[in-house]
Amino acid sequence: MLCQKIYHCNELAPLLQEAKAAGKVVVTTNGCFDVLHLGHLRYLQAARALGDLLVVAVNSDSSVRQLKGQHRPLVPESERAEMLAGLECVDYVVIFPEFTPISLLSELKPNIHVKGGDYTVEQLVEREVVEANGGKVIVGLNVPGKSTTNLIQVICEGYSR
C-alpha cells in the first residue's frame, strides 16, 4: 500500500536517524506539488540520485493557500501526498502545516536539502537550520518550462475561449 510511505514528522524522524546511523544519506525537498507534472518527476529523480533516501515534505492545504492564494491547492494534501508516495524515487512523504519547512527540517536533520532552480541558496529560509545540523543545501534542480503555474495557465487559456 502506497500510504506506508506517508508519515508524520514524529514517526519519520527516528527512522531517518536510524538510517543515517547506518551510513545512509538522507535527502529532503519540500513544496506544494499541486498538479504533479513531468518537471516534478524529473526534479525528484535528480534529488533522489543525490542520496540513499528521498523524503518529500508536502505543504498542507492551508500553507499552500498562504503561498499561492485562495484558489490553491487544486488537489487536496492527502491526494498530493499519495501521488508522491506512488513515485518509485520517493521513499517517504510527510505533510507539514507551517509556512516554511524550518521546524520540520530541524527534526528530520537531512544530510542534503534540495530546492528547484528558481531559488538561490541565500533565498532559502531553511538553509540555516539544515547547515546547523551538518547538512548541505543544493539548489538548481529543475526542468525549464515545466511548472504547475504554467500548466494552470495553459488549462485556463484553453477553456476560456
DSSP file with accessible surface (Angstrom, degrees, kcal/mol):
  #  RESIDUE AA STRUCTURE BP1 BP2  ACC     N-H-->O    O-->H-N    N-H-->O    O-->H-N    TCO  KAPPA ALPHA  PHI   PSI    X-CA   Y-CA   Z-CA
    1    1 A M    >         0   0  170      0, 0.0     3,-1.6     0, 0.0     4,-0.1   0.000 360.0 360.0 360.0 132.7    0.0    0.0    0.0
    2    2 A L  G >   +     0   0   77      1,-0.3     3,-2.3     2,-0.2     4,-0.2   0.829 360.0  70.1 -61.6 -34.5    1.4    3.4   -1.0
    3    3 A C  G >  S+     0   0   46      1,-0.3     3,-1.5     2,-0.2    -1,-0.3   0.642  77.6  81.3 -65.2  -9.9    0.3    5.1    2.2
    4    4 A Q  G <  S+     0   0  140     -3,-1.6    -1,-0.3     1,-0.3    -2,-0.2   0.654  88.9  56.3 -67.6 -12.0    3.0    3.1    4.0
    5    5 A K  G <  S+     0   0   55     -3,-2.3    88,-2.6    -4,-0.1     2,-0.5   0.542  89.4  89.3 -90.4 -10.9    5.4    5.8    2.7
    6    6 A I  E <   +a   93   0A  48     -3,-1.5     2,-0.3    86,-0.2    88,-0.2  -0.812  57.1 167.6 -97.2 123.6    3.4    8.6    4.3
    7    7 A Y  E     -a   94   0A  67     86,-2.9    88,-0.5    -2,-0.5     2,-0.3  -0.891  37.2-115.5-131.0 159.5    4.4    9.5    7.8
    8    8 A H    >>  -     0   0  131     -2,-0.3     4,-2.3    86,-0.1     3,-1.2  -0.642  40.8-110.3 -85.4 154.0    4.0   12.2   10.5
    9    9 A C  H 3> S+     0   0   32     86,-0.3     4,-2.7     1,-0.3    -1,-0.1   0.894 117.6  54.7 -54.3 -44.4    7.2   14.0   11.4
   10   10 A N  H 34 S+     0   0  125      1,-0.2    -1,-0.3     2,-0.2    -3,-0.0   0.746 113.1  43.4 -67.8 -20.4    7.4   12.5   14.9
   11   11 A E  H <> S+     0   0   96     -3,-1.2     4,-0.7     2,-0.1    -1,-0.2   0.817 116.0  47.3 -86.5 -34.5    7.2    9.0   13.3
   12   12 A L  H  X S+     0   0    0     -4,-2.3     4,-2.3     1,-0.2     3,-0.3   0.872  97.3  68.3 -78.2 -37.8    9.7    9.7   10.5
   13   13 A A  H  X S+     0   0   17     -4,-2.7     4,-2.4     1,-0.2     5,-0.2   0.899 101.3  46.6 -53.6 -47.5   12.5   11.4   12.4
   14   14 A P  H  > S+     0   0   66      0, 0.0     4,-2.2     0, 0.0    -1,-0.2   0.884 110.8  53.4 -65.5 -33.3   13.6    8.3   14.3
   15   15 A L  H  X S+     0   0   53     -4,-0.7     4,-2.1    -3,-0.3    -2,-0.2   0.914 111.8  45.0 -64.9 -40.9   13.5    6.2   11.1
   16   16 A L  H  X S+     0   0    0     -4,-2.3     4,-2.9     2,-0.2     5,-0.2   0.884 110.1  54.3 -70.6 -37.3   15.8    8.8    9.4
   17   17 A Q  H  X S+     0   0  145     -4,-2.4     4,-2.2    -5,-0.3    -2,-0.2   0.922 110.2  47.7 -60.7 -42.3   18.1    8.9   12.4
   18   18 A E  H  X S+     0   0  143     -4,-2.2     4,-1.4     2,-0.2    -2,-0.2   0.912 111.6  50.0 -64.8 -43.0   18.4    5.1   12.3
   19   19 A A  H  <>S+     0   0   16     -4,-2.1     5,-2.4     1,-0.2     3,-0.3   0.923 111.1  48.6 -63.5 -42.7   19.1    5.3    8.5
   20   20 A K  H ><5S+     0   0   59     -4,-2.9     3,-2.0     1,-0.2    -1,-0.2   0.902 107.4  55.3 -65.0 -38.1   21.8    8.0    9.0
   21   21 A A  H 3<5S+     0   0   90     -4,-2.2    -1,-0.2     1,-0.3    -2,-0.2   0.811 104.5  55.1 -63.8 -28.0   23.4    5.9   11.8
   22   22 A A  T 3<5S-     0   0   81     -4,-1.4    -1,-0.3    -3,-0.3    -2,-0.2   0.334 128.5-100.1 -85.7   5.2   23.6    3.1    9.3
   23   23 A G  T < 5S+     0   0   59     -3,-2.0    -3,-0.2     1,-0.3     2,-0.2   0.530  74.2 144.3  92.9   5.8   25.5    5.3    6.9
   24   24 A K      < -     0   0  103     -5,-2.4     2,-0.6    -6,-0.2    -1,-0.3  -0.536  48.5-128.0 -79.6 146.9   22.7    6.2    4.5
   25   25 A V        -     0   0   47     -2,-0.2    27,-2.3    86,-0.0    28,-1.9  -0.856  21.2-151.8 -96.1 120.6   22.4    9.7    3.0
   26   26 A V  E     -b   53   0A   0     -2,-0.6    86,-2.0    26,-0.2    85,-1.6  -0.834  10.5-168.4 -98.6 123.8   19.0   11.3    3.6
   27   27 A V  E     -bc  54 112A   0     26,-3.1    28,-2.9    -2,-0.5     2,-0.3  -0.922   4.9-171.8-110.8 135.0   17.9   13.9    1.0
   28   28 A T  E     +bc  55 113A   2     84,-2.5    86,-2.9    -2,-0.4     2,-0.3  -0.901   9.7 171.6-121.8 156.5   14.9   16.1    1.6
   29   29 A T  E     -bc  56 114A   1     26,-1.7    28,-3.0    -2,-0.3     2,-0.3  -0.948  12.2-158.1-148.8 163.2   12.9   18.5   -0.5
   30   30 A N  E     +b   57   0A  12     84,-0.5     2,-0.3    -2,-0.3    28,-0.2  -0.980  24.4 121.2-144.1 157.5    9.7   20.4    0.0
   31   31 A G  E     -b   58   0A  14     26,-1.9    28,-2.2    -2,-0.3    33,-0.1  -0.966  63.0 -87.5 170.9-179.2    7.0   22.0   -2.0
   32   32 A C        -     0   0   15     -2,-0.3     3,-0.1    26,-0.2    -1,-0.1   0.871  39.4-166.6 -79.7 -42.6    3.3   22.2   -2.8
   33   33 A F        +     0   0   12      1,-0.2     2,-0.5     2,-0.1     3,-0.3   0.879  21.1 169.2  52.4  43.5    3.4   19.6   -5.6
   34   34 A D        +     0   0    1      1,-0.3    -1,-0.2    40,-0.0    -2,-0.1  -0.773  64.9   7.7 -87.7 122.9   -0.1   20.7   -6.7
   35   35 A V  S    S-     0   0   36     -2,-0.5    -1,-0.3    -3,-0.1   116,-0.1   0.985  93.8-129.0  63.5  81.4   -0.9   19.1  -10.1
   36   36 A L        +     0   0   51     -3,-0.3     2,-0.3     3,-0.1    -1,-0.1  -0.336  39.0 168.9 -61.1 135.0    2.0   16.7  -10.4
   37   37 A H    >>  -     0   0   34    109,-0.1     4,-1.9    -3,-0.0     3,-0.6  -0.840  50.4 -82.3-142.6 179.0    3.8   17.0  -13.8
   38   38 A L  H 3> S+     0   0   69      1,-0.3     4,-2.6    -2,-0.3     5,-0.3   0.841 122.8  58.5 -58.0 -37.2    6.9   15.9  -15.7
   39   39 A G  H 3> S+     0   0    6      1,-0.2     4,-2.2     2,-0.2    -1,-0.3   0.910 106.4  48.8 -60.1 -41.6    9.0   18.7  -14.1
   40   40 A H  H <> S+     0   0   26     -3,-0.6     4,-2.9     2,-0.2     5,-0.2   0.939 111.0  50.2 -61.6 -48.1    8.2   17.4  -10.6
   41   41 A L  H  X S+     0   0   55     -4,-1.9     4,-2.5     1,-0.2    -2,-0.2   0.946 113.5  43.6 -58.8 -49.1    9.1   13.8  -11.6
   42   42 A R  H  X S+     0   0  127     -4,-2.6     4,-2.2     1,-0.2    -1,-0.2   0.885 113.8  51.8 -66.1 -38.4   12.5   14.7  -13.1
   43   43 A Y  H  X S+     0   0   23     -4,-2.2     4,-2.4    -5,-0.3    -1,-0.2   0.936 112.1  45.8 -61.0 -46.7   13.3   17.1  -10.2
   44   44 A L  H  X S+     0   0    0     -4,-2.9     4,-2.6     2,-0.2    -2,-0.2   0.881 110.9  52.6 -68.3 -36.8   12.5   14.3   -7.7
   45   45 A Q  H  X S+     0   0   97     -4,-2.5     4,-1.7    -5,-0.2    -1,-0.2   0.923 111.0  47.4 -63.5 -41.8   14.5   11.7   -9.6
   46   46 A A  H  X S+     0   0   38     -4,-2.2     4,-0.5     2,-0.2    -2,-0.2   0.900 112.1  50.2 -66.2 -39.5   17.5   14.1   -9.6
   47   47 A A  H >< S+     0   0    0     -4,-2.4     3,-1.5     1,-0.2     4,-0.2   0.931 109.2  51.1 -63.9 -43.4   17.1   14.7   -5.9
   48   48 A R  H >< S+     0   0   73     -4,-2.6     3,-1.8     1,-0.3    -1,-0.2   0.863 100.6  63.4 -63.4 -33.8   16.9   11.0   -5.2
   49   49 A A  H 3< S+     0   0   84     -4,-1.7    -1,-0.3     1,-0.3    -2,-0.2   0.703  92.0  66.9 -66.7 -14.4   20.1   10.4   -7.1
   50   50 A L  T << S-     0   0   68     -3,-1.5    -1,-0.3    -4,-0.5     2,-0.2   0.569 115.0  -2.6 -81.8 -11.4   22.0   12.6   -4.6
   51   51 A G  S <  S-     0   0   14     -3,-1.8   -25,-0.2    -4,-0.2     3,-0.1  -0.808  76.9 -89.3-156.1-161.5   21.5   10.1   -1.7
   52   52 A D  S    S+     0   0   68    -27,-2.3     2,-0.4     1,-0.3   -26,-0.2   0.699 103.9  31.2 -98.9 -27.3   20.0    6.9   -0.4
   53   53 A L  E     -b   26   0A  21    -28,-1.9   -26,-3.1     2,-0.0     2,-0.5  -1.000  64.7-154.4-135.8 136.4   16.6    8.0    0.8
   54   54 A L  E     -b   27   0A   0     -2,-0.4    38,-2.0    35,-0.2    37,-2.0  -0.956   7.6-169.1-114.2 123.3   14.4   10.8   -0.5
   55   55 A V  E     -bd  28  92A   0    -28,-2.9   -26,-1.7    -2,-0.5     2,-0.6  -0.944   6.6-158.8-108.7 124.0   11.9   12.5    1.8
   56   56 A V  E     -bd  29  93A   0     36,-2.8    38,-2.2    -2,-0.5     2,-0.6  -0.923   3.0-157.4-106.3 118.5    9.3   14.8    0.2
   57   57 A A  E     -bd  30  94A   4    -28,-3.0   -26,-1.9    -2,-0.6     2,-0.5  -0.861  12.0-156.6 -95.9 121.1    7.8   17.3    2.5
   58   58 A V  E     -bd  31  95A   0     36,-3.1    38,-2.5    -2,-0.6   -26,-0.2  -0.864  16.9-119.9-105.2 129.3    4.4   18.5    1.2
   59   59 A N  E     - d   0  96A   4    -28,-2.2    40,-0.1    -2,-0.5    36,-0.0  -0.416  33.3-117.3 -62.8 136.7    2.8   21.8    2.1
   60   60 A S     >  -     0   0    6     36,-2.2     4,-2.3    38,-0.2     5,-0.2  -0.211  30.0-101.1 -66.1 166.0   -0.5   21.4    3.8
   61   61 A D  H  > S+     0   0   35      1,-0.2     4,-2.2     2,-0.2     5,-0.2   0.914 123.1  51.0 -56.6 -44.0   -3.6   22.8    2.1
   62   62 A S  H  > S+     0   0   61      1,-0.2     4,-1.7     2,-0.2    -1,-0.2   0.901 110.5  47.8 -65.3 -38.4   -3.6   25.8    4.5
   63   63 A S  H  > S+     0   0    0      2,-0.2     4,-2.0     1,-0.2    -1,-0.2   0.865 108.7  54.8 -72.6 -30.8    0.1   26.6    3.8
   64   64 A V  H  X S+     0   0    0     -4,-2.3     4,-3.7     2,-0.2     5,-0.5   0.928 106.3  52.1 -64.1 -42.3   -0.5   26.3    0.1
   65   65 A R  H  X S+     0   0  117     -4,-2.2     4,-1.9     1,-0.2    -2,-0.2   0.910 109.3  50.1 -59.8 -40.0   -3.2   28.9    0.3
   66   66 A Q  H  < S+     0   0  124     -4,-1.7    -1,-0.2     1,-0.2    -2,-0.2   0.898 119.9  36.5 -62.3 -39.9   -0.8   31.2    2.2
   67   67 A L  H  < S+     0   0   75     -4,-2.0    -2,-0.2     2,-0.1    -1,-0.2   0.870 132.4  21.9 -81.0 -40.5    1.8   30.7   -0.5
   68   68 A K  H  < S-     0   0  101     -4,-3.7    -3,-0.2     1,-0.3     3,-0.2   0.514 109.5-100.1-112.7 -11.7   -0.3   30.6   -3.7
   69   69 A G    ><  -     0   0   32     -4,-1.9     3,-1.7    -5,-0.5    -1,-0.3  -0.331  47.1 -59.2 110.2 168.9   -3.6   32.2   -3.0
   70   70 A Q  T 3  S+     0   0  156      1,-0.3    -1,-0.1    -2,-0.1    -5,-0.1   0.669 124.1  60.5 -66.1 -19.9   -7.1   31.3   -2.1
   71   71 A H  T 3  S+     0   0  147     -3,-0.2    -1,-0.3    -6,-0.1    -2,-0.1   0.457  92.2 119.4 -89.0   1.6   -7.8   29.2   -5.2
   72   72 A R    <   +     0   0   29     -3,-1.7     2,-0.1    -7,-0.1    -3,-0.1  -0.862  38.0  46.7-119.8 152.4   -5.0   26.8   -4.5
   73   73 A P        -     0   0   22      0, 0.0     4,-0.1     0, 0.0    -8,-0.0   0.552  53.0-172.4 -79.8 160.9   -4.3   24.0   -4.0
   74   74 A L  S    S+     0   0   98      1,-0.2    -2,-0.1    -2,-0.1   -40,-0.0   0.751  79.1  48.4 -82.9 -28.4   -6.3   22.3   -6.7
   75   75 A V  S    S-     0   0   35    -14,-0.0    -1,-0.2     2,-0.0     5,-0.1  -0.952  95.6-113.7-116.3 129.2   -5.5   18.9   -5.3
   76   76 A P    >>  -     0   0   50      0, 0.0     4,-2.4     0, 0.0     3,-0.6  -0.216  28.1-111.2 -61.8 153.6   -6.0   18.2   -1.6
   77   77 A E  H 3> S+     0   0   61      1,-0.2     4,-2.7     2,-0.2     5,-0.2   0.839 115.4  55.1 -55.2 -39.7   -3.0   17.4    0.6
   78   78 A S  H 3> S+     0   0   77      1,-0.2     4,-2.0     2,-0.2    -1,-0.2   0.899 111.5  44.4 -65.4 -36.4   -3.8   13.8    1.1
   79   79 A E  H <> S+     0   0  106     -3,-0.6     4,-2.5     2,-0.2    -2,-0.2   0.895 112.4  51.3 -74.4 -39.2   -4.1   13.2   -2.6
   80   80 A R  H  X S+     0   0    4     -4,-2.4     4,-2.2     2,-0.2    -2,-0.2   0.928 111.6  48.8 -61.6 -42.7   -0.9   15.1   -3.3
   81   81 A A  H  X S+     0   0    0     -4,-2.7     4,-2.5    -5,-0.2    -2,-0.2   0.919 111.8  48.2 -63.3 -42.6    0.9   13.0   -0.7
   82   82 A E  H  X S+     0   0   94     -4,-2.0     4,-1.3    -5,-0.2    -1,-0.2   0.896 109.3  52.6 -67.9 -38.5   -0.4    9.8   -2.1
   83   83 A M  H  < S+     0   0  110     -4,-2.5     3,-0.4     2,-0.2     4,-0.3   0.937 112.2  45.9 -60.4 -45.7    0.6   10.7   -5.7
   84   84 A L  H >< S+     0   0    0     -4,-2.2     3,-1.7     1,-0.2     6,-0.3   0.902 108.2  56.2 -64.0 -40.7    4.1   11.4   -4.5
   85   85 A A  H 3< S+     0   0    0     -4,-2.5    -1,-0.2     1,-0.3    -2,-0.2   0.791  99.5  62.7 -63.0 -24.9    4.3    8.2   -2.5
   86   86 A G  T 3< S+     0   0   39     -4,-1.3     2,-0.4    -3,-0.4    -1,-0.3   0.611  82.2  98.3 -76.4 -10.4    3.4    6.4   -5.7
   87   87 A L  S X  S-     0   0   34     -3,-1.7     3,-1.4    -4,-0.3    -3,-0.0  -0.634  72.9-139.2 -82.7 134.2    6.7    7.5   -7.3
   88   88 A E  T 3  S+     0   0  189     -2,-0.4    -1,-0.1     1,-0.3    -4,-0.0   0.838 100.7  57.3 -59.8 -33.7    9.5    5.0   -7.3
   89   89 A C  T 3  S+     0   0   18    -36,-0.0     2,-0.5   -48,-0.0    -1,-0.3   0.637  91.3  84.6 -77.0 -10.8   12.1    7.6   -6.5
   90   90 A V    <   +     0   0    0     -3,-1.4   -35,-0.1    -6,-0.3     3,-0.1  -0.810  48.0 176.2 -98.4 125.5   10.3    8.8   -3.3
   91   91 A D        +     0   0   39    -37,-2.0     2,-0.3    -2,-0.5   -36,-0.2   0.822  68.3  11.0 -93.5 -38.7   11.0    6.9   -0.1
   92   92 A Y  E     - d   0  55A  47    -38,-2.0   -36,-2.8     2,-0.0     2,-0.4  -0.994  58.0-160.3-142.6 149.3    9.0    8.9    2.4
   93   93 A V  E     -ad   6  56A   0    -88,-2.6   -86,-2.9    -2,-0.3     2,-0.4  -0.986  10.1-179.9-129.1 139.1    6.3   11.7    2.3
   94   94 A V  E     -ad   7  57A   1    -38,-2.2   -36,-3.1    -2,-0.4     2,-0.4  -0.998  19.2-141.4-138.2 137.3    5.4   14.0    5.2
   95   95 A I  E     - d   0  58A  49    -88,-0.5   -86,-0.3    -2,-0.4   -36,-0.2  -0.859  18.9-166.1 -96.9 133.5    2.8   16.8    5.2
   96   96 A F  E     - d   0  59A   3    -38,-2.5   -36,-2.2    -2,-0.4   -33,-0.2  -0.973  15.6-158.3-124.7 138.4    3.8   19.9    7.1
   97   97 A P        +     0   0   79      0, 0.0    -1,-0.1     0, 0.0   -38,-0.1   0.639  60.3  98.8 -88.8 -13.8    1.4   22.7    8.1
   98   98 A E  S    S-     0   0   77      2,-0.1   -38,-0.2     1,-0.1    -2,-0.1  -0.272  79.9-119.3 -76.7 162.3    3.8   25.6    8.6
   99   99 A F  S    S+     0   0  105    -40,-0.1    -1,-0.1   -33,-0.0   -40,-0.0   0.825 101.4  29.8 -66.5 -33.4    4.5   28.3    6.1
  100  100 A T  S    S-     0   0   41     25,-0.0     3,-0.4    26,-0.0     4,-0.3  -0.875  79.5-125.2-123.7 161.3    8.2   27.2    5.9
  101  101 A P  S  > S+     0   0    5      0, 0.0     4,-3.0     0, 0.0     5,-0.3   0.290  77.6 110.4 -87.6  13.5    9.8   23.8    6.4
  102  102 A I  H  > S+     0   0   64      1,-0.2     4,-2.0     2,-0.2     5,-0.2   0.927  79.0  43.5 -56.6 -51.2   12.2   25.1    9.1
  103  103 A S  H  > S+     0   0   61     -3,-0.4     4,-1.1     1,-0.2    -1,-0.2   0.930 115.6  49.1 -61.8 -44.4   10.6   23.3   12.1
  104  104 A L  H >> S+     0   0    7     -4,-0.3     4,-2.5     1,-0.2     3,-0.7   0.937 111.6  48.1 -61.1 -47.2   10.3   20.0   10.1
  105  105 A L  H 3X S+     0   0    2     -4,-3.0     4,-2.4     1,-0.3    -1,-0.2   0.817 104.3  59.9 -68.2 -28.3   13.9   20.1    8.9
  106  106 A S  H 3< S+     0   0   35     -4,-2.0    -1,-0.3    -5,-0.3    -2,-0.2   0.821 112.8  40.5 -68.0 -26.2   15.1   20.8   12.4
  107  107 A E  H << S+     0   0  104     -4,-1.1    -2,-0.2    -3,-0.7    -1,-0.2   0.875 118.9  43.3 -84.2 -42.0   13.5   17.5   13.4
  108  108 A L  H  < S-     0   0    5     -4,-2.5    -2,-0.2    -5,-0.1    -3,-0.2   0.788  83.6-160.9 -79.0 -29.5   14.5   15.4   10.3
  109  109 A K     <  -     0   0   85     -4,-2.4   -83,-0.1    -5,-0.2    -3,-0.1   0.924  14.9-160.1  49.9  61.8   18.1   16.7   10.1
  110  110 A P        -     0   0    1      0, 0.0   -83,-0.2     0, 0.0     3,-0.1  -0.289  24.2-137.0 -69.7 156.4   18.7   15.7    6.4
  111  111 A N  S    S+     0   0   52    -85,-1.6    25,-2.1     1,-0.3     2,-0.4   0.835  95.0  19.4 -72.9 -37.2   22.2   15.3    5.0
  112  112 A I  E     -ce  27 136A  22    -86,-2.0   -84,-2.5    23,-0.2     2,-0.4  -1.000  64.9-164.5-137.2 135.4   21.1   17.2    1.9
  113  113 A H  E     -ce  28 137A   1     23,-2.7    25,-2.7    -2,-0.4     2,-0.4  -0.987  17.1-161.0-119.9 129.9   18.2   19.5    1.3
  114  114 A V  E     +ce  29 138A   0    -86,-2.9   -84,-0.5    -2,-0.4     2,-0.3  -0.886  12.7 176.7-117.3 140.7   17.3   20.2   -2.3
  115  115 A K  E     - e   0 139A  13     23,-2.2    26,-1.2    -2,-0.4    25,-0.7  -0.947  34.2 -93.5-135.2 161.4   15.3   23.0   -3.9
  116  116 A G    >   -     0   0   10     -2,-0.3     3,-1.2    23,-0.2    24,-0.6  -0.005  41.4 -96.2 -70.0 175.2   14.5   23.9   -7.5
  117  117 A G  T 3  S+     0   0   31     24,-0.4    25,-0.1    23,-0.3    -1,-0.1   0.507 110.8  78.2 -74.0  -4.4   16.3   26.2   -9.8
  118  118 A D  T 3  S+     0   0  120     23,-0.2     2,-0.3     2,-0.0    -1,-0.3   0.336  91.9  64.4 -87.4  12.0   14.0   29.1   -9.2
  119  119 A Y    <   -     0   0   91     -3,-1.2     2,-0.3    -4,-0.1    -4,-0.1  -0.895  69.0-144.1-125.3 159.4   15.8   29.7   -5.8
  120  120 A T    >>  -     0   0   61     -2,-0.3     3,-0.9     1,-0.1     4,-0.7  -0.857  32.3-113.4-113.6 158.2   19.3   30.7   -4.7
  121  121 A V  G >4 S+     0   0   37     -2,-0.3     3,-1.2     1,-0.3     6,-0.2   0.908 117.9  56.6 -56.5 -39.3   20.8   29.3   -1.6
  122  122 A E  G 34 S+     0   0  145      1,-0.3    -1,-0.3     5,-0.1     5,-0.0   0.789 101.9  56.5 -65.8 -26.7   20.7   32.7    0.0
  123  123 A Q  G <4 S+     0   0  118     -3,-0.9     2,-0.7     4,-0.0    -1,-0.3   0.675  83.2  99.9 -77.8 -17.6   16.9   33.0   -0.5
  124  124 A L    X<  -     0   0    9     -3,-1.2     3,-1.3    -4,-0.7     4,-0.4  -0.603  54.1-165.3 -81.6 114.7   16.2   29.8    1.4
  125  125 A V  T 3  S+     0   0   85     -2,-0.7     3,-0.4     1,-0.3     4,-0.4   0.774  89.9  59.0 -67.0 -23.1   15.0   30.5    4.9
  126  126 A E  T 3> S+     0   0    9      1,-0.2     4,-2.1     2,-0.1    -1,-0.3   0.581  79.5  90.8 -82.5  -8.6   15.6   26.8    5.8
  127  127 A R  H <> S+     0   0   67     -3,-1.3     4,-2.8     1,-0.2     5,-0.3   0.912  82.8  53.2 -53.9 -46.9   19.3   27.0    4.9
  128  128 A E  H  > S+     0   0  147     -3,-0.4     4,-2.6    -4,-0.4    -1,-0.2   0.913 110.1  45.8 -59.3 -45.0   20.4   27.9    8.4
  129  129 A V  H  > S+     0   0   25     -4,-0.4     4,-1.1     2,-0.2    -1,-0.2   0.888 113.7  49.3 -69.6 -36.5   18.7   25.0   10.1
  130  130 A V  H ><>S+     0   0    1     -4,-2.1     5,-2.7     2,-0.2     3,-0.5   0.961 115.9  42.2 -65.2 -49.1   19.9   22.5    7.6
  131  131 A E  H ><5S+     0   0   92     -4,-2.8     3,-1.9     1,-0.2    -2,-0.2   0.871 108.3  59.7 -67.9 -34.2   23.5   23.7    7.8
  132  132 A A  H 3<5S+     0   0   84     -4,-2.6    -1,-0.2    -5,-0.3    -2,-0.2   0.796 106.0  50.0 -63.7 -26.2   23.3   24.0   11.7
  133  133 A N  T <<5S-     0   0   58     -4,-1.1    -1,-0.3    -3,-0.5    -2,-0.2   0.170 128.9 -97.4 -97.6  17.0   22.6   20.3   11.7
  134  134 A G  T < 5S+     0   0   70     -3,-1.9    -3,-0.2     1,-0.2    -2,-0.1   0.561  82.1 131.2  85.4   7.0   25.5   19.4    9.5
  135  135 A G      < -     0   0   10     -5,-2.7     2,-0.4    -6,-0.2    -1,-0.2  -0.349  49.8-129.8 -91.1 174.0   23.5   19.2    6.2
  136  136 A K  E     -e  112   0A 130    -25,-2.1   -23,-2.7    -2,-0.1     2,-0.5  -0.942  11.4-141.2-123.7 142.5   24.1   20.8    2.8
  137  137 A V  E     -e  113   0A  14     -2,-0.4     2,-0.4   -25,-0.2   -23,-0.2  -0.905  16.4-172.2-107.0 132.8   21.7   22.7    0.7
  138  138 A I  E     +e  114   0A  38    -25,-2.7   -23,-2.2    -2,-0.5     2,-0.3  -0.990   4.7 179.9-124.6 130.7   21.6   22.3   -3.1
  139  139 A V  E     +e  115   0A  41     -2,-0.4   -22,-0.2   -25,-0.2   -23,-0.2  -0.826  48.9  65.5-120.9 163.9   19.6   24.4   -5.5
  140  140 A G        +     0   0   40    -25,-0.7     2,-0.8   -24,-0.6   -23,-0.3   0.388  53.6 132.8 109.6  -2.6   19.2   24.4   -9.2
  141  141 A L        +     0   0   41    -26,-1.2   -24,-0.4    -3,-0.1     2,-0.3  -0.713  37.1 118.4 -82.0 111.5   17.4   21.1   -9.9
  142  142 A N        -     0   0   85     -2,-0.8  -102,-0.1   -26,-0.3  -103,-0.0  -0.987  61.8-120.9-162.2 168.8   14.6   21.9  -12.3
  143  143 A V    >   -     0   0   26      3,-0.3     3,-1.9    -2,-0.3  -104,-0.1  -0.960  40.5-122.8-117.6 107.1   13.1   21.3  -15.7
  144  144 A P  T 3  S+     0   0  108      0, 0.0     3,-0.1     0, 0.0    -2,-0.0  -0.205  91.7  14.6 -53.7 137.1   12.8   24.6  -17.6
  145  145 A G  T 3  S+     0   0   61      1,-0.1     2,-0.7  -106,-0.0  -106,-0.1   0.413  99.4 107.9  82.2  -2.6    9.3   25.5  -18.8
  146  146 A K    <   +     0   0  108     -3,-1.9    -3,-0.3  -108,-0.1     2,-0.3  -0.902  39.9 130.6-112.9 106.7    7.7   22.9  -16.6
  147  147 A S     >  -     0   0   40     -2,-0.7     4,-2.2     1,-0.1     5,-0.1  -0.991  62.1-121.6-150.2 156.2    5.7   24.3  -13.7
  148  148 A T  H  > S+     0   0   13     -2,-0.3     4,-2.9     2,-0.2     5,-0.2   0.908 114.4  55.2 -63.6 -41.3    2.3   24.0  -12.1
  149  149 A T  H  > S+     0   0   75      1,-0.2     4,-2.2     2,-0.2    -1,-0.2   0.930 109.7  46.2 -58.8 -45.4    1.7   27.7  -12.6
  150  150 A N  H  > S+     0   0   71      2,-0.2     4,-2.3     1,-0.2    -1,-0.2   0.910 112.5  50.8 -63.1 -42.1    2.4   27.4  -16.4
  151  151 A L  H  X S+     0   0   62     -4,-2.2     4,-2.4     2,-0.2    -2,-0.2   0.924 109.8  49.1 -63.4 -43.9    0.2   24.3  -16.6
  152  152 A I  H  X S+     0   0   37     -4,-2.9     4,-2.9     1,-0.2     5,-0.2   0.914 110.2  52.4 -62.1 -40.6   -2.7   26.0  -14.9
  153  153 A Q  H  X S+     0   0  101     -4,-2.2     4,-2.7    -5,-0.2     5,-0.2   0.924 109.1  48.9 -62.0 -44.3   -2.3   29.0  -17.2
  154  154 A V  H  X S+     0   0   95     -4,-2.3     4,-2.3     2,-0.2    -1,-0.2   0.925 112.8  48.0 -61.6 -43.3   -2.4   26.7  -20.3
  155  155 A I  H  X S+     0   0   83     -4,-2.4     4,-1.6     2,-0.2    -2,-0.2   0.942 112.9  47.6 -64.1 -47.1   -5.5   25.0  -19.0
  156  156 A C  H  X S+     0   0   78     -4,-2.9     4,-0.8     1,-0.2    -2,-0.2   0.921 113.1  48.1 -61.7 -43.3   -7.3   28.3  -18.2
  157  157 A E  H >< S+     0   0   92     -4,-2.7     3,-0.6     1,-0.2     4,-0.3   0.900 110.5  52.7 -64.6 -37.6   -6.4   29.8  -21.6
  158  158 A G  H 3< S+     0   0   39     -4,-2.3     3,-0.3    -5,-0.2    -1,-0.2   0.808 115.6  39.1 -68.5 -29.4   -7.6   26.6  -23.3
  159  159 A Y  H 3< S+     0   0  201     -4,-1.6    -1,-0.2    -3,-0.2    -2,-0.2   0.438 101.3  71.9-102.1   0.3  -11.0   26.7  -21.6
  160  160 A S    <<        0   0   93     -4,-0.8    -1,-0.2    -3,-0.6    -2,-0.1   0.448 360.0 360.0 -94.0   0.5  -11.6   30.4  -21.7
  161  161 A R              0   0  239     -4,-0.3    -3,-0.0    -3,-0.3    -4,-0.0  -0.406 360.0 360.0 -81.9 360.0  -12.3   30.5  -25.4
